[in-house]
Amino acid sequence: MLSESERERYRRQTMIFGEEGQERLKRATVFIAGAGGLGCPIALYLAAAGVGRIRLADRDTVDLSNLNRQVLHGTPDLGRPKVVSAAEKLAALNPEIAVEAVRTVIDTATVADLAAGADVIVDAMDNFETRYLLNETAIERKIPLVHGGISGFFGQATTVIPGRTPCLRCLFPTPPPDETFPALGTTAGVIGLVQANETIKYLTGSGDLLAGRLLLWDGTRSTMETIDLKRQAGCPACGHLHEGVRP
């Protein structure tokens, strides 16, 4: 049940999905992989919306070059663990929720514990090795995965529903070259908020997800479009879920 303070805090959004939807958010656990350019706006808006438990994992410390886009960190946070810096801001924004700040490498040794009990996994990473691991974990545990990625003025997002939609391996059978890519704060903000919105929609049962669709953002023209995705026959990650099912 919502407390009186929660009813007042979330009054404007319960006009959209009712107190039942808000209670679903309160009961939910979301694992956000990464506390950088995407992870910051995702965590900020999920905290504001009242997601009951946010598990935020990242191994890095705040660097000066992060501050053009990683909006939960400021100059006084330089050198501090990103998850600690972010958790403080989220707790100040909404003391009604719980934030788990986990400073760790996300790898085969840690991902199972990080995903334990999660209702949604949010991919806010910047490398495909970890993204593939999140994808495989989501498929194994049948947890939705909300993917986002950016480069310069351009970004993308999709929601993977294991057993129903193409997975990240279907979309990217091989990883792109590992390189430092340009990152603009406004692009991270747009895509991060799309990911937060997808998470809220899934948890409350509202609207249509980006399931089987890839959203493409072109910040140079301020346009968004979506393209339909298809499962890849024999996908090493999700092919076993679709055996005998047409792509």
Salt bridges, closest charged atoms under 4 A:
GLU4 OE2 - ARG7 NH1 2.99
GLU6 OE1 - LYS26 NZ 2.88
GLU8 OE1 - ARG11 NE 3.44
GLU19 OE2 - ARG7 NE 3.02
GLU20 OE2 - ARG24 NH2 3.15
ASP60 OD1 - ARG59 NE 3.78
ASP77 OD1 - ARG80 NH1 2.79
ASP77 OD2 - LYS89 NZ 2.93
GLU88 OE2 - ARG80 NH2 2.63
GLU100 OE2 - ARG53 NH1 2.89
GLU100 OE1 - ARG55 NE 2.76
ASP123 OD2 - ARG131 NE 3.02
ASP123 OD2 - HIS147 ND1 2.71
GLU198 OE2 - LYS201 NZ 2.69
ASP218 OD2 - ARG221 NE 3.02
